């Protein structure tokens, strides 16, 4: 005997425990990164090993930014499979960035902007602290939820949240490159 569902929309609802898990993981990741950057003692504060990591981080952010823009272009042109592939590529670059970022901060600690350029330092800190760090804390759960909606076939929900996720993710990736560039120029 076939099973009938009285309310078909109810069968397609997102379980709250999935969203709560994504938000919990994101909050835990943010708390860990806060501890790593501000409280953890670096193992190689003299930066004698793996000195390429900051440049690698910027490169991965740049590649993520490019993949995001390509993904946007594909979805505008209705190329869903190519869009999906570009977004997975952006996700992979972001994930590799996160591993590299954690390694860099565990080994070298936080990079300090030189105090000899007060206006540049103000702009650097404003980009870094206000929108970049705060936006990255909001972007992580949004990215995961957006992927969840896509992968589970909840395309209308995916579209709704992607409108907000995409510019936030793009900003976080691009501003990471700007922050690295400012450190490289003013060091």
C-alpha distance (Angstrom), angle and dihedral (degrees) to the residues before:
residue distance angle dihedral
X1 . . .
X2 3.83 . .
X3 3.77 118.7 .
X4 3.78 115.1 -122.9
X5 3.74 122.5 -157.0
X6 3.79 113.8 -143.5
X7 3.80 93.1 -154.8
X8 3.83 111.8 27.7
X9 3.82 91.3 -171.9
X10 3.81 89.5 60.3
X11 3.81 90.5 60.6
X12 3.79 89.3 56.9
X13 3.79 97.7 49.8
X14 3.76 118.5 121.7
X15 3.78 111.2 -113.9
X16 3.79 109.4 -116.9
X17 3.80 90.6 -136.3
X18 3.85 89.2 64.4
X19 3.80 92.3 53.5
X20 3.82 90.8 42.7
X21 3.81 90.3 51.2
X22 3.81 91.9 50.4
X23 3.80 91.5 48.6
X24 3.83 91.0 45.7
X25 3.80 92.6 50.8
X26 3.80 90.1 47.5
X27 3.81 92.7 49.3
X28 3.81 90.4 48.3
X29 3.81 91.2 49.5
X30 3.80 91.2 49.2
X31 3.81 91.6 48.9
X32 3.81 90.7 49.0
X33 3.81 92.0 50.0
X34 3.82 90.9 47.8
X35 3.81 89.5 52.7
X36 3.80 91.8 45.1
X37 3.79 94.7 50.6
X38 3.81 100.1 39.2
X39 3.83 107.8 26.3
X40 3.81 110.9 21.1
X41 3.80 116.8 97.4
X42 3.83 108.4 -128.8
X43 3.80 117.1 -120.4
X44 3.83 93.4 -143.1
X45 3.80 106.0 28.6
X46 3.81 90.3 160.0
X47 3.81 87.5 62.0
X48 3.78 95.7 -132.7
X49 3.82 94.8 142.8
X50 3.81 131.6 54.9
X51 3.80 93.2 2.5
X52 3.81 89.9 164.4
X53 3.82 93.7 70.3
X54 3.84 97.9 94.8
X55 3.82 90.2 51.8
X56 3.81 89.8 46.2
X57 3.82 89.3 51.5
X58 3.80 91.1 52.4
X59 3.80 91.1 46.2
X60 3.80 92.2 51.2
X61 3.80 90.1 48.2
X62 3.80 89.8 50.5
X63 3.81 91.7 49.5
X64 3.81 89.8 48.8
X65 3.80 90.1 50.8
X66 3.80 91.1 51.0
X67 3.82 92.3 47.5
X68 3.82 90.5 49.8
X69 3.81 91.9 52.1
X70 3.81 91.2 47.0
X71 3.81 89.6 49.1
X72 3.79 90.9 51.9
X73 3.77 91.4 50.2
X74 3.81 91.2 50.4
X75 3.79 94.1 51.4
X76 3.81 91.3 47.4
X77 3.81 87.4 55.7
X78 3.82 93.3 46.1
X79 3.80 95.3 -111.7
X80 3.80 96.6 139.8
X81 3.81 98.5 171.1
X82 3.81 92.0 49.7
X83 3.81 89.4 45.8
X84 3.79 90.5 52.5
X85 3.81 91.6 48.3
X86 3.81 92.2 49.4
X87 3.80 91.6 49.1
X88 3.81 91.7 49.2
X89 3.80 87.7 49.8
X90 3.82 90.1 51.8
X91 3.80 89.2 48.7
X92 3.81 91.3 51.0
X93 3.81 91.6 49.7
X94 3.81 90.1 48.3
X95 3.80 90.9 49.3
X96 3.81 92.0 49.2
X97 3.81 88.2 47.5
X98 3.80 90.0 54.1
X99 3.81 92.3 51.6
X100 3.81 91.1 47.6
X101 3.82 91.8 45.0
X102 3.80 92.2 51.6
X103 3.81 91.2 47.3
X104 3.80 91.6 48.5
X105 3.80 94.3 49.6
X106 3.81 93.5 42.9
X107 3.79 89.8 53.8
X108 3.81 105.1 31.5
X109 3.78 106.9 20.0
X110 3.77 125.1 -142.5
X111 3.82 121.0 -21.6
X112 3.80 113.3 -122.2
X113 3.77 121.3 -144.8
X114 3.82 111.4 -132.4
X115 3.78 114.3 -104.7
X116 3.81 92.8 -141.6
X117 3.82 92.7 88.0
X118 3.83 105.5 52.4
X119 3.82 98.3 177.9
X120 3.82 93.3 44.4
X121 3.82 88.6 46.5
X122 3.81 90.6 52.2
X123 3.82 91.9 50.5
X124 3.81 91.1 45.2
X125 3.80 93.2 50.6
X126 3.80 92.0 44.1
X127 3.82 92.1 52.9
X128 3.79 92.7 41.9
X129 3.78 101.7 43.8
X130 3.76 107.4 28.2
X131 3.77 108.5 41.4
X132 3.82 105.2 5.1
X133 3.81 101.8 51.2
X134 3.79 95.9 32.9
X135 3.79 91.9 44.5
X136 3.80 91.4 49.9
X137 3.80 90.5 53.7
X138 3.81 90.1 53.4
X139 3.81 94.7 38.8
X140 3.80 96.6 58.1
X141 3.82 97.9 64.9
X142 3.79 90.9 37.8
X143 3.81 91.4 53.6
X144 3.79 91.7 48.6
X145 3.81 93.0 46.9
X146 3.81 91.5 46.7
X147 3.81 90.1 51.9
X148 3.80 90.5 46.1
X149 3.81 91.7 54.2
X150 3.79 91.3 48.0
X151 3.79 95.7 46.5
X152 3.80 93.0 47.7
X153 3.80 93.3 49.2
X154 3.79 96.3 -109.2
X155 3.78 91.1 136.7
X156 3.83 97.8 160.1
X157 3.82 89.1 54.7
X158 3.78 90.6 43.1
X159 3.80 90.4 54.8
X160 3.80 92.9 47.3
X161 3.79 95.8 53.2
X162 3.82 95.6 34.7
X163 3.81 88.5 65.9
X164 3.79 87.4 67.9
X165 3.81 99.7 29.1
X166 3.79 96.1 54.6
X167 3.84 99.6 57.3
X168 3.79 91.0 41.7
X169 3.81 92.9 50.3
X170 3.80 90.9 44.6
X171 3.80 91.2 50.5
X172 3.81 93.3 48.8
X173 3.82 91.8 49.9
X174 3.79 95.8 44.7
X175 3.81 95.0 43.4
X176 3.81 89.1 51.6
X177 3.80 88.0 60.6
X178 3.82 90.7 47.7
X179 3.82 91.6 50.5
X180 3.81 90.9 51.1
X181 3.81 90.8 46.9
X182 3.79 91.9 52.0
X183 3.79 91.6 49.9
X184 3.80 90.9 48.5
X185 3.82 93.6 49.1
X186 3.80 98.0 45.0
X187 3.81 99.8 40.8
